[in-house]
Amino acid sequence: MADKVKVTLVKSTIGAVPKNKRIVEALGLRKPGQSVELPNNAATQGAVRKVAHLVKVEEI
């Protein structure tokens, strides 16, 4: 299991449920195409699972 994951916002949050918008912002993503590296832990995995339809995840 990788110790970091790269999360990329692939779909805009316009029209998304407000809770999902907050989750995406908490992950550190603002614009489509933006990527961030996050630790691969239970909190990150849970947040990514909630917004899986908006992001792409790659293990580093």
Legacy VTK file of the C-alpha trace (Angstrom):
# vtk DataFile Version 3.0
C-alpha trace
ASCII
DATASET POLYDATA
POINTS 60 float
0.000 0.000 0.000
1.375 3.387 -1.001
1.914 5.986 1.705
0.622 8.847 -0.487
-2.107 9.289 -3.068
-2.501 11.891 -5.802
-6.086 13.194 -5.985
-7.175 15.156 -9.069
-10.476 17.015 -9.450
-11.814 15.911 -12.853
-15.353 17.278 -12.669
-16.590 20.673 -11.497
-18.465 20.961 -8.216
-21.047 23.299 -9.780
-24.388 21.629 -9.178
-22.942 19.155 -6.685
-24.497 18.528 -3.290
-23.214 21.153 -0.803
-21.728 18.440 1.433
-19.694 17.125 -1.508
-18.473 20.645 -2.292
-17.190 20.956 1.276
-15.460 17.566 1.083
-13.684 18.528 -2.155
-12.574 21.825 -0.600
-11.364 19.994 2.526
-9.210 17.784 0.298
-7.534 20.982 -0.908
-9.045 21.071 -4.394
-10.533 24.206 -5.925
-10.420 24.030 -9.738
-10.975 21.131 -12.150
-7.626 19.675 -13.174
-5.953 20.618 -9.887
-4.069 17.826 -8.103
-2.900 17.377 -4.527
-0.804 14.738 -2.786
-2.371 13.454 0.417
-1.430 10.772 2.948
-3.051 7.416 2.290
-4.968 6.970 5.545
-8.517 6.112 6.557
-9.674 9.749 6.650
-8.448 10.468 3.130
-9.874 7.217 1.781
-13.281 7.960 3.296
-13.390 11.495 1.874
-12.326 10.277 -1.573
-14.958 7.540 -1.489
-17.689 10.144 -0.872
-16.675 12.199 -3.920
-15.391 9.393 -6.153
-17.592 10.633 -9.006
-15.727 13.985 -9.012
-12.093 12.925 -8.532
-9.416 10.599 -9.910
-7.036 8.872 -7.486
-3.529 7.537 -8.209
-1.184 5.835 -5.777
2.284 7.345 -5.567
LINES 1 61
60 0 1 2 3 4 5 6 7 8 9 10 11 12 13 14 15 16 17 18 19 20 21 22 23 24 25 26 27 28 29 30 31 32 33 34 35 36 37 38 39 40 41 42 43 44 45 46 47 48 49 50 51 52 53 54 55 56 57 58 59
